[in-house]
Amino acid sequence: MASFSFRAGNAAKLLRAPLYALGRLVTLLVPRGERWVFGCGAGIGDGPLEVWRVAQEDGVAAVWLVTDDAEAREVAAIGIPTIRRDSWRGFWATVRARVVVVAFGLGDVNPYGASGAFVVQLWHGIPLKRIGMDSSETTRSPVPFARSLVSALLAFAYARSARRIDLMPASHHLIRGRLESAFELPHGRVLVTGEPRVDPLSTGDAHARRARARRDIADAAGEIPDGAPLVLYAPTWRDGAADPAVPSAQEWALIRGVLERHGAILLVRSHRLGAGSYEPPFETPLIRDLGAERLRDITPALAGCDALITDYSSLAFDAALVPLPVVYFAPDAEEYAATRGLYGRYEAVAGDDYARDWSAAAERLDRVLGDSRERDALVARSEALSERVHAYCDGGNARRVYDAVRARVDQDEHGRRSAARIEGTSHG
């Protein structure tokens, strides 16, 4: 599996510095139009797609920037116009855009043309692990010399990039504080609107959501027997390091035994940027890959699952909306908290009884699938978590974000026109 680390990303960022400077010069000279530009580092889906749908209902002129032919075909299949992100047209579309909508960073669109646009950073999950400027990993030097100086330069670059964010949604007031801190944003830039990316988990009828999600999973991972419990295993990204929870051959056999007892299927969703092999050393239809190359957006699929196994992934917060029982499995919780860092204590989310090895995780899963009391207890834990981190669960998050963007953009435009009239009068 391909792996990505902050160190590699930071090296690339430093090498591209001259291009950012040239792009900034162009944006100072070229006026912006009315079109919106969308992009998402994980491909079509996530929050940008939900906001896109609302914007289209309102007749907004918009385009989606794609990275390759496969993504272009996928986006075009649902009727969305596309432009190659890294082409001259992609640069020009970003330079001329009034609004830029992203979920990971300005690299979701053409980053060299984003200065001066109204930037909407939707982010891609409620943070449990520290992110942005709250984590030292963000500014880790990619070179073995002058590390303090390089880290300081990276911190300056990240802070400068974060200052371009004009609006960022938060799921709850608790989470707003984390985002303001991580991106060093002033009060008023982060609004508690709910996350657009989780709207599919609250829209319409629960039975319809479940049926649609199971169809999508079957299309991506193969036929699912009627009534088979689906367990999603979703370990988080570890900044380029291998996952210490990758099962051994003996542990895979243990997991298979639990699945066989309950007729369940384990769907393995390793992080798209992570490192590690999650393929069992034997053939079995009960353990299936559900990576991003098979299913771009995993969030709506949670509605079709019956349990989640994870460590520090924001999917635990998403699953709380379903709600799903979550088996927390973190073999390195103390080390991870000391290096990457967490917002608060891990036990505040996972409980004091989280699993530290596959033996304990498999035993917990066995009880979840076979004991209604265990399942109900973990569902209740997820419901309590949802109340702590989700201010809305009405499927209207994307609409609230869109309305807030339009209000801010219209206000800015009114201010510019008023300033122009005043300037014209003074010259007269």
C-alpha positions in Angstrom: 0.0 0.0 0.0 1.3 3.5 -0.8 2.1 5.6 2.2 2.2 9.4 2.7 3.9 11.3 5.6 3.9 14.9 6.7 7.7 14.9 6.1 7.3 14.0 2.4 4.4 16.5 2.1 6.4 19.3 3.7 9.3 18.7 1.4 7.1 19.0 -1.6 5.5 22.2 -0.2 8.9 23.8 0.2 9.9 23.0 -3.4 6.7 24.5 -4.7 7.2 27.9 -2.9 8.1 29.8 -6.1 4.9 28.6 -7.8 2.8 29.9 -5.0 4.5 33.3 -5.3 3.9 33.4 -9.1 0.3 32.4 -8.5 -0.2 35.1 -6.0 1.0 37.7 -8.5 -1.5 36.5 -11.0 -4.4 36.6 -8.6 -3.6 40.2 -7.8 -3.9 41.2 -11.4 -6.9 39.1 -12.5 -10.5 39.9 -11.3 -12.6 37.1 -10.0 -15.9 36.0 -11.6 -19.0 34.4 -10.1 -18.2 30.7 -10.5 -17.6 28.3 -7.7 -14.8 25.8 -7.8 -15.0 22.5 -5.9 -12.4 19.8 -5.2 -11.8 17.0 -2.7 -8.5 15.3 -2.0 -10.2 11.9 -1.6 -12.1 12.2 -4.9 -15.8 12.8 -5.6 -17.7 12.8 -2.3 -17.4 14.0 1.3 -18.6 17.5 2.2 -17.9 19.2 -1.1 -20.3 16.9 -2.9 -23.1 17.7 -0.4 -22.6 21.4 -0.7 -22.4 21.0 -4.5 -25.8 19.5 -4.6 -27.3 22.4 -2.6 -25.5 25.0 -4.8 -26.9 23.3 -7.9 -30.4 23.5 -6.6 -29.8 27.3 -6.3 -28.4 27.6 -9.8 -24.8 28.4 -9.0 -22.3 28.2 -11.8 -19.7 25.7 -10.7 -17.0 23.2 -11.8 -15.3 20.3 -10.1 -11.5 20.0 -10.4 -10.2 16.4 -10.9 -6.8 14.8 -10.7 -7.0 12.1 -13.3 -9.1 10.4 -16.0 -10.7 7.9 -13.5 -11.9 10.7 -11.3 -13.1 12.7 -14.3 -15.2 9.7 -15.5 -16.6 9.2 -12.0 -17.6 12.8 -11.6 -19.0 13.2 -15.1 -21.1 10.1 -14.5 -23.2 12.0 -12.1 -23.5 15.0 -14.3 -20.9 17.4 -12.8 -18.7 19.4 -15.2 -15.0 18.9 -14.6 -11.6 20.5 -15.3 -8.2 18.9 -14.7 -6.9 20.4 -11.5 -3.2 20.6 -12.5 -3.8 22.0 -16.0 -3.7 25.6 -17.1 -7.5 25.5 -17.3 -7.6 24.3 -13.7 -5.3 27.1 -12.6 -7.3 29.7 -14.5 -10.6 28.4 -13.1 -9.3 28.7 -9.6 -7.9 32.2 -10.3 -11.3 33.4 -11.6 -13.4 31.6 -9.0 -15.4 33.6 -6.5 -15.7 30.7 -4.1 -13.4 27.7 -3.5 -14.8 24.7 -1.7 -12.4 22.1 -0.4 -12.3 19.3 2.2 -8.6 18.6 2.8 -6.6 21.7 1.8 -6.1 24.1 -1.0 -4.5 21.3 -2.9 -8.0 19.9 -3.5 -8.2 22.6 -6.2 -5.3 24.4 -7.9 -3.5 25.9 -4.9 -1.5 28.4 -6.9 -4.7 30.3 -7.9 -6.6 30.3 -4.6 -5.4 33.6 -3.1 -8.2 36.1 -3.0 -11.1 33.7 -3.4 -13.6 33.1 -0.6 -12.3 29.8 0.7 -14.7 27.3 2.3 -12.7 24.6 4.2 -15.2 21.8 5.0 -12.6 19.5 6.5 -13.0 15.7 6.5 -14.0 14.6 10.0 -14.3 15.6 13.6 -10.8 15.5 15.0 -9.9 13.1 17.8 -6.2 13.1 17.0 -4.6 16.6 17.0 -4.5 18.3 13.6 -3.0 21.4 12.0 -0.9 23.6 14.2 -2.0 21.7 17.3 0.2 18.8 16.2 4.0 19.0 15.9 3.8 16.5 13.0 2.3 19.2 10.8 5.5 21.2 10.7 8.0 18.3 11.0 11.2 19.2 9.0 11.8 17.0 6.0 15.6 17.5 6.1 18.1 16.4 8.7 19.8 19.9 9.0 18.5 23.3 10.2 15.4 21.6 11.5 14.3 24.4 13.7 14.5 26.9 10.9 12.8 24.7 8.4 10.0 23.9 10.9 9.6 27.6 11.6 9.3 28.3 7.8 6.7 25.5 7.5 4.7 26.9 10.5 4.7 30.3 8.7 3.5 28.7 5.5 0.8 26.7 7.1 -0.4 29.7 9.1 -0.5 31.8 6.0 -2.5 29.2 4.2 -4.9 28.8 7.1 -5.5 32.6 7.1 -7.1 32.2 3.6 -9.9 30.2 5.1 -13.0 32.4 5.2 -15.5 29.9 6.5 -15.3 26.5 8.2 -18.2 24.4 9.5 -18.1 22.7 12.9 -20.3 20.0 14.1 -20.7 21.4 17.6 -19.4 24.2 19.8 -16.9 21.8 21.4 -15.4 21.0 18.0 -15.4 24.6 16.9 -12.8 25.3 19.6 -10.6 22.5 18.2 -10.8 23.8 14.7 -10.1 27.5 15.7 -7.0 26.3 17.5 -5.8 23.9 14.9 -6.1 26.4 12.0 -5.4 29.5 14.1 -8.7 31.1 12.9 -10.2 34.1 14.5 -13.7 33.9 16.1 -16.4 34.1 13.5 -14.6 32.1 10.8 -15.7 28.7 12.2 -19.5 28.3 12.4 -21.5 25.6 14.1 -23.6 24.4 11.2 -23.0 20.7 11.3 -20.8 18.9 8.9 -22.1 18.6 5.3 -20.3 15.3 4.9 -22.5 13.4 7.4 -25.9 14.6 5.9 -26.4 11.2 4.2 -26.6 9.7 7.6 -29.5 11.9 8.7 -31.4 12.4 5.5 -34.7 10.4 4.8 -35.8 7.2 6.3 -33.4 5.0 8.3 -34.5 1.8 6.5 -34.0 3.4 3.1 -30.5 4.7 4.1 -29.5 1.2 5.3 -30.8 -0.5 2.1 -29.0 2.0 -0.1 -25.8 1.7 1.8 -25.8 -2.1 1.7 -26.3 -1.9 -2.1 -23.3 0.4 -2.4 -21.2 -1.9 -0.3 -22.2 -4.9 -2.4 -21.4 -3.0 -5.6 -17.9 -2.3 -4.2 -17.0 -5.4 -2.2 -19.1 -8.2 -3.7 -22.5 -9.8 -3.0 -23.7 -9.6 0.6 -26.0 -12.4 1.8 -29.3 -11.1 3.1 -29.2 -10.4 6.8 -25.4 -10.8 7.1 -24.0 -8.5 9.8 -21.4 -6.1 8.3 -18.5 -5.0 10.5 -16.3 -2.1 9.3 -12.7 -2.1 10.4 -11.2 1.4 9.8 -7.8 2.1 11.3 -6.6 5.7 11.1 -3.6 7.2 9.3 -0.4 7.1 11.3 1.6 9.8 9.5 3.3 7.4 7.2 4.3 4.8 9.8 3.0 1.2 9.7 -0.1 0.3 11.7 0.9 -1.8 14.7 -2.6 -3.4 14.7 -2.2 -5.2 11.4 -3.2 -8.8 12.3 -0.8 -11.7 12.4 -1.8 -15.0 10.8 -3.0 -16.3 14.1 -5.0 -13.1 14.7 -6.6 -13.3 11.3 -7.7 -16.9 12.2 -9.2 -15.6 15.4 -11.1 -12.9 13.6 -12.4 -15.4 11.0 -13.7 -17.6 13.8 -15.8 -14.8 15.2 -17.2 -14.0 11.8 -18.0 -17.6 11.1 -19.9 -17.9 14.4 -22.2 -15.0 13.4 -22.3 -15.2 9.7 -20.7 -11.8 9.6 -18.5 -10.1 7.1 -15.5 -7.9 7.9 -15.0 -4.9 5.6 -11.4 -3.6 5.8 -11.1 0.1 5.2 -7.5 1.0 5.7 -6.6 4.7 5.4 -5.9 5.7 1.8 -2.6 7.3 2.9 -1.6 4.6 5.4 1.0 1.9 5.4 0.4 -1.8 6.2 -1.0 -5.0 4.7 -4.5 -6.0 5.7 -4.9 -9.1 3.6 -5.4 -12.3 5.5 -3.1 -15.3 4.6 -6.0 -17.4 3.5 -9.0 -17.2 1.2 -12.3 -16.3 2.8 -15.4 -14.5 1.6 -15.9 -13.2 5.2 -13.0 -10.7 5.0 -13.2 -8.2 2.2 -11.3 -5.1 1.1 -13.3 -1.9 1.0 -10.5 0.6 0.3 -11.0 4.0 -1.2 -10.2 2.6 -4.7 -13.4 0.5 -4.3 -15.7 3.0 -2.5 -14.6 6.6 -2.5 -16.8 7.9 0.3 -17.2 5.6 3.2 -19.4 7.8 5.4 -22.8 7.0 3.8 -21.9 3.3 3.9 -21.9 3.4 7.7 -25.7 3.3 7.5 -25.5 -0.2 6.1 -23.0 -1.5 8.8 -23.8 -3.3 12.1 -20.6 -2.5 14.0 -17.4 -0.5 13.7 -13.9 -1.3 14.8 -11.4 1.6 14.9 -8.7 3.3 16.9 -8.6 7.1 16.5 -10.6 7.6 13.3 -13.2 10.3 13.1 -15.5 7.6 11.7 -16.3 6.8 15.4 -18.1 10.2 15.6 -19.8 9.6 12.3 -21.0 6.2 13.4 -22.6 7.8 16.4 -25.2 9.3 14.2 -26.4 5.9 12.9 -25.9 4.9 15.8 -23.5 1.9 15.6 -21.8 0.0 18.4 -18.0 0.8 18.2 -15.3 -1.6 19.3 -12.3 0.7 20.1 -9.0 -1.1 19.4 -5.8 0.9 20.1 -2.6 -1.1 20.9 -0.5 2.1 21.1 -2.8 4.6 22.8 -0.3 6.0 25.2 2.5 6.3 22.6 0.1 7.8 20.0 -1.2 10.4 22.6 2.4 11.3 23.5 3.6 11.7 19.9 0.7 12.8 17.6 -1.5 14.0 20.5 -5.2 13.7 21.1 -7.9 16.2 22.0 -8.6 15.2 25.6 -8.2 11.7 27.0 -8.7 8.7 24.7 -10.8 7.1 27.4 -13.3 10.0 27.2 -14.3 8.7 23.8 -13.4 5.0 23.9 -14.1 4.2 27.5 -11.7 2.6 30.0 -12.4 -0.8 28.5 -11.0 -0.3 25.0 -9.1 -3.3 23.4 -5.3 -3.3 23.3 -4.9 -6.4 21.2 -6.8 -8.4 18.7 -7.7 -11.0 21.3 -9.6 -8.5 23.3 -11.1 -6.8 20.2 -12.3 -10.1 18.8 -13.8 -11.1 22.1 -15.7 -7.7 22.3 -16.9 -8.1 18.7 -18.1 -11.6 19.5 -20.3 -10.2 22.3 -21.5 -7.3 20.2 -22.7 -9.7 17.5 -24.1 -12.3 19.8 -25.4 -10.5 22.9 -28.1 -7.9 22.6 -27.2 -6.4 26.0 -23.6 -5.8 24.9 -24.8 -4.3 21.6 -27.3 -2.0 23.3 -24.7 -0.8 25.8 -22.3 0.2 23.0 -25.1 1.8 21.0 -26.0 3.9 24.1 -22.4 4.9 24.3 -22.4 6.1 20.7 -25.7 8.0 21.2 -24.2 9.8 24.2 -21.1 10.6 22.1 -23.3 12.0 19.3 -25.0 14.4 21.8 -21.5 15.7 22.7 -20.2 16.3 19.2 -23.2 16.8 16.9 -25.4 19.9 17.3 -27.6 18.9 14.3 -28.8 15.6 13.0 -31.4 16.8 10.5 -29.7 16.3 7.2 -29.5 20.1 6.7 -25.8 20.8 7.4 -24.9 21.4 3.7 -27.8 23.9 3.4 -26.7 25.8 6.5 -23.1 26.0 5.2 -24.3 27.1 1.7 -26.6 29.8 3.2 -23.7 31.1 5.4 -21.3 31.2 2.4 -23.9 33.1 0.3 -24.5 35.6 3.1 -20.8 36.2 3.6 -20.0 36.5 -0.1 -23.0 38.8 -0.8 -21.9 41.0 2.2 -18.3 41.2 0.9 -19.6 42.1 -2.6 -21.8 44.8 -1.2 -18.9 46.2 0.7 -16.7 46.3 -2.4 -19.4 48.0 -4.4 -20.0 50.6 -1.7 -16.2 51.2 -1.4 -16.1 51.7 -5.2 -19.0 54.1 -5.2 -17.3 56.1 -2.4 -14.0 56.2 -4.3 -15.8 57.3 -7.5 -17.6 60.1 -5.7 -14.4 61.3 -4.0 -12.6 61.4 -7.4 -15.5 63.3 -8.8 
